[in-house]
Amino acid sequence: MNQEVILKGPVKGLGAEADLVRVKPGYARNYLFPRGLATPVNAASKRQIESLKKRRSEREVAEAAATQERAAKLAKLSLAFELKQAQEGAEKLFGAITATEIAAALIEKGFEVERRDVTVAKTINHVGEHDVTVDLGYSVKVQIKVKVTGNTDENFEKPVKARRPRKTAAAEDKGEKA
């Protein structure tokens, strides 16, 4: 038997603010209610739905405007990468530029994006300019230019980017970062 609840804010995989959803009673009792993410449905909470919907629409309008602003800044941006090249004049490179590297470069420039937001249409393993699509949400997609150059120096090594440490299951249980 499922229980109806009203979400107070967006819950990943379940719904957005002011949505009326059916969930298992244990999930509601042990996860949603203690964290303040939902309220049980009753006469008083049904009256709250309108105020929650109004707050949700205001938040979505503000987020959409901020996304458009980010898109305008991002459209002006161009990224440059350098990879090892077999010989002078050859277009083929050793290795490729991946969505992860592009996302890391965008984060260094101050843009909050994730790897899954970056779409590389064709593998970037040739010298030249390439178009990459970045999905910012709210149906806003931006094309950015990625310029790739080659280096024939035998001692050249691609710079290693620092990666964020992954959370382990034990660290998540304790609320720590790995």
GIZI-V500208 format. One record per backbone hydrogen bond with DSSP energy under -1.0 kcal/mol. CO is the residue of the C=O (numbers start at 0). NH is the residue of the N-H. If there is no record, write none. Layout:
BEGIN
co:CO nh:NH
co:CO nh:NH
END
This chain:
BEGIN
co:2 nh:22
co:3 nh:40
co:4 nh:20
co:5 nh:38
co:6 nh:17
co:10 nh:13
co:10 nh:14
co:14 nh:10
co:15 nh:18
co:18 nh:6
co:20 nh:4
co:22 nh:2
co:23 nh:27
co:24 nh:28
co:25 nh:29
co:26 nh:30
co:26 nh:31
co:27 nh:32
co:30 nh:34
co:31 nh:36
co:32 nh:35
co:36 nh:7
co:38 nh:5
co:41 nh:45
co:47 nh:51
co:48 nh:52
co:49 nh:53
co:50 nh:54
co:51 nh:55
co:52 nh:56
co:53 nh:57
co:54 nh:58
co:55 nh:59
co:56 nh:60
co:57 nh:61
co:58 nh:62
co:59 nh:63
co:60 nh:64
co:61 nh:65
co:62 nh:66
co:63 nh:67
co:64 nh:68
co:65 nh:69
co:66 nh:70
co:67 nh:71
co:68 nh:72
co:69 nh:73
co:70 nh:74
co:73 nh:76
co:78 nh:146
co:80 nh:148
co:82 nh:150
co:83 nh:93
co:86 nh:89
co:90 nh:126
co:97 nh:101
co:98 nh:102
co:99 nh:103
co:100 nh:104
co:101 nh:105
co:102 nh:106
co:103 nh:107
co:104 nh:108
co:105 nh:110
co:106 nh:109
co:110 nh:112
co:113 nh:116
co:114 nh:117
co:116 nh:134
co:118 nh:132
co:122 nh:124
co:123 nh:96
co:124 nh:92
co:127 nh:147
co:129 nh:145
co:131 nh:143
co:132 nh:118
co:133 nh:141
co:136 nh:139
co:139 nh:135
co:141 nh:133
co:143 nh:131
co:144 nh:78
co:145 nh:129
co:146 nh:80
co:147 nh:127
co:148 nh:82
co:150 nh:84
co:152 nh:155
co:167 nh:171
co:168 nh:172
co:169 nh:173
co:170 nh:175
END
